[in-house]
Amino acid sequence: MGTRPHRREAKEKPGDWRRGMVYHARAVIKLRYEFEDLQAASGCGEAQTLLIQLITNVEDTISLEVMSNADAPNAAAYAKFTSTVVVPRTATLQKLHLAAFLAAKATTTK
């Protein structure tokens, strides 16, 4: 059984956290690209859009974490952006996803 790449990344030396964060950021970006390129099945366009928004939000969160750690003098600005923009956007996306899930569940259980 092969070792998954993220497990190897976790074994990096202390202080080499950037390599692991960048690996995860690239994986999330690749995932977003894949979903953007997919043709949504009939009736699934809204779900695809919501999923892409969620993935983009995760991508932004990872990017802000990397920038905050790499640019200590401006860490407060990144933290402020996270709390004033990313956190409210995450809450909105969670509500949209829950509403879409409940609507889909209601139509499939009839």
N, C-alpha and C positions, 0 to 999 in steps of 0.2 A: 504494500500500500504506500503510495507516494506521499510526500510531505506537501501540504498545501502552502502556497507562497506566503500567505499572511502569517503562518506559524514561523517560517524562517525570519520574516521581518521582526517578529516579537523577540527574537534572540539577538538582535543587534545590541551593540554596546550602549550603556547608559549615556545619554547626551546625544545619541544618534536618532532621536525620536522623529526627526524630519523625514527620514527615509520611509518609516512606517506610515506616517500621516500622508505623505505624497502618494504612496502605494494605494491607500484607501481612497484618496481623492480621485486618482486616475480610474479606479474601479467604478466609482459612482458616476464619473463623467461618461465612461464607456457604457454603463447601464442606461444612462439618460439618452445617449445617442442611439442605442439599440431601440428603445421604446419610441423615440421620435421618428425613426425610420420605418417602424412597423405600420402596416395597414391595419387599422382597427376593424374588428369584426362588426357586422351590422348591429347597431344599437349600443356599441361600446366606445364610441368616440368621446363621450363625456368622461367615462372612467379612465380612458387613456390620458386625456388632458389633465385630470386630477392626479393621476399617478406621476406624470411628468413634472407637475408642479411640486409634488412631494419630494421627488428625487432631486429636483433643482434646489429645494430648500435644504435638504441634507448636504448637498454639494456646497452651498453657501456657508452652512454651519462649519463644515470641515475647513473650508478655505479661511474663514475668519479665525478659527483656532490656530491654524498654521501661521497666519500673519501675526496674530497676537503673540505667539511664542517666538517668532523670528524677529519681531520688531518691538522689543520691550518698551522703548520710549513712547510708542503710540498705542500701547496695550489698552489704555483707558478709552481711547477713541473706538477701538474695535469692540470693547465690552459695551460701550454705550450704543453703538450701532446694533449689536446683538440684542440688547434689551429693548431698544425702541423700535426696531424694524423686524428682526428675525423672529423674536419670541411672539409678538402679536400675529405675524404672518403664519407662524406655525399653528397657533390657536385657531385661526380662521380656517386653515387647510384641514385641521383635524375635524372641525365642525362640518365642513363640506364633505369630507370623506365619510363621516358617520352618516350624514343625511343621504348621501348617494348609496351607501351600503344598505341602509334601512329601506330605501325606496326599491332597490334591486331585490332585496329579500322579500319585500311585500309582493312584488310582481311574480316572483318565482314560486311562492308558496300558495298561490291562489289555486 
